[in-house]
Amino acid sequence: METIYFDHAATTPLHPEVINKMTDVMKQNYGNPSSIHQYGRHARKVVDEARRVIAQSIKADERDIIFTSGGTEADNLAVVGTALKYRDKGKHIITTNIEHHAVLDSCHYLETIGFDVTYLPVNTKGVVELDDVKQALRDDTILVSIMMVNNEVGSIQPIEDIGALIKDHQAYFHTDAVQAYGIMPMDVNKLGVDLLTLTAHKINGPKGIGALYKKHDVKLQARHFGGEQERKRRPGTENIVGIVGFKSAVELIHGTELHRNAHYQRIKKLFFNELNTLSNVCVNSELDETSPLILNVSFLGTHIEQVLMNLDLEGILVSSGSACTAGAMESSHVLTAIYGEQSERTKSAIRFSFGINHSDENIKEAARRVKQVIERLRKLNN
Ligand SMILES: Cc1ncc(COP(=O)(O)O)c(C=O)c1O
C-alpha cells in the first residue's frame, strides 16, 4: 500500500536537487565564512550568494536578510527584538489570536515583562478585519505582527491593506510569511512590511534554516550574543549546508509561484470534490479564498484522534491543529478562535496539505481511503 503524505504544511520532503547541492557543499566546502584564508573566503561567497538569491525572491536588499535557525527564531527575533529595541516609544503590540505559537508565545513573554498585547479576533473565514486593526492602533503601539497565511486553515490575511493602513504610524509591521512563500509572488515594498519571516523546510528545503527580512531602518535587539555574524543581529557560525539548501529550494520555486498556485488549487479541488460525496463534511475557513496547499475539513460525527490514527493505519498521513499534551488532546487555538472550543467542527477538524508528490491518481486513491475510514468510524460511533 502506497503511503500518501498530506502534511506538507508541517514540513516537506527535500527536493532531490536541493539534496545534490547540499551534498556538494558538504563535500567541498567546510570553511568557516569568518576565516580569512581561501576556504573561509569560499564559504563567505557561498553565504553571500544565497543571501542575494533569497533577498531577490522577496524584492529585498540583501543586506536586510538575517539567516536564522528557522521560522520560530525569525518570529522570536522580529517580535521580541523589535519590542525590546523600541520600548521607549511605547509598550503596545497588536497581533491576532490565530498566529503561530512562535509569535503568540513571544507576545506572552513580552506581557510578563510589562508589554500590553492586543490579540485581534478573526471572522468566520479566519481573516482579521482591517477595521479591527485600525481600532486597535494606539499612539503607543510599536509593533503589529500578523501572519500572511494561516498554517492550520490556510486563510490569507490582507497584508498589503494593513501595510497601507499603518504606513504613517510609528508601529513597525511584521508578517510571518512561512506558509505563503512559494505560492504567492512576494514584494516586501508592495506589501508595506518592515519585517518578514521565512523558513526553508516548507518549500522542499532543509529544516533548521530560515531568514528574517528586516527593512534597513528597523533596529533589533539581538537575542543571541557572541560574534559579528549577521551584522551582530544573529551571531554564531553560519549553517552553510542549510543556507545552500535554502538557496537551492528558493531557486526552484522563484518565478513559478503563480503556476504552483494554480496547480495546487486544482489538486485541492479535485481532492475536495472526491471527499464531498460524503455527508457532513465542512470546509473550515473557505475553499477558494485560502492557500491552495491547505484544506482543513471537519468530518462531523468523528473525533480527531480517532481519525488521525485510523488514517495513519491506512497510509494517509495528516495533521490537525490540536496538540497532544499529557495524553489529552488540546483544541486548536485557530479553530477555537473561529468556531469556539466546543464546536463540533473544532473537535473533528483534519488538515490535509498538498505538495510535490501528489498526482491526480494518488489524490483520488487517498480520497477513497479517507471516505472508507470516515464511514467506518461514523458507524462505530453511532
Ligand atoms: C506559520 C508558521 N510560522 C512559523 C513556523 C515555524 O517555523 P520553523 O519550523 O522553521 O521554526 C511554522 C512551522 O510550522 C509555521 O507554519
Ligand as a Chemical Component Dictionary entry (heavy atoms), coordinates in Angstrom:
data_LIG
# 
_chem_comp.id                   LIG 
_chem_comp.type                 NON-POLYMER 
_chem_comp.pdbx_formal_charge   0 
_chem_comp.three_letter_code    LIG 
# 
loop_
_chem_comp_atom.comp_id 
_chem_comp_atom.atom_id 
_chem_comp_atom.alt_atom_id 
_chem_comp_atom.type_symbol 
_chem_comp_atom.charge 
_chem_comp_atom.model_Cartn_x 
_chem_comp_atom.model_Cartn_y 
_chem_comp_atom.model_Cartn_z 
_chem_comp_atom.pdbx_ordinal 
LIG C1 C1 C 0 3.155  29.981 10.121 1  
LIG C2 C2 C 0 4.387  29.369 10.709 2  
LIG N1 N1 N 0 5.264  30.139 11.336 3  
LIG C3 C3 C 0 6.382  29.642 11.882 4  
LIG C4 C4 C 0 6.660  28.299 11.817 5  
LIG C5 C5 C 0 7.913  27.780 12.464 6  
LIG O1 O1 O 0 8.899  27.539 11.516 7  
LIG P1 P1 P 0 10.129 26.566 11.868 8  
LIG O2 O2 O 0 9.569  25.179 11.928 9  
LIG O3 O3 O 0 11.084 26.764 10.741 10 
LIG O4 O4 O 0 10.689 27.006 13.173 11 
LIG C6 C6 C 0 5.769  27.444 11.161 12 
LIG C7 C7 C 0 6.038  25.992 11.108 13 
LIG O5 O5 O 0 5.159  25.176 11.293 14 
LIG C8 C8 C 0 4.600  27.992 10.596 15 
LIG O6 O6 O 0 3.697  27.233 9.960  16 
# 
loop_
_chem_comp_bond.comp_id 
_chem_comp_bond.atom_id_1 
_chem_comp_bond.atom_id_2 
_chem_comp_bond.value_order 
_chem_comp_bond.pdbx_ordinal 
LIG C1 C2 SING 1  
LIG C2 N1 SING 2  
LIG C2 C8 DOUB 3  
LIG N1 C3 DOUB 4  
LIG C3 C4 SING 5  
LIG C4 C5 SING 6  
LIG C4 C6 DOUB 7  
LIG C5 O1 SING 8  
LIG O1 P1 SING 9  
LIG P1 O2 DOUB 10 
LIG P1 O3 SING 11 
LIG P1 O4 SING 12 
LIG C6 C7 SING 13 
LIG C6 C8 SING 14 
LIG C7 O5 DOUB 15 
LIG C8 O6 SING 16 
# 
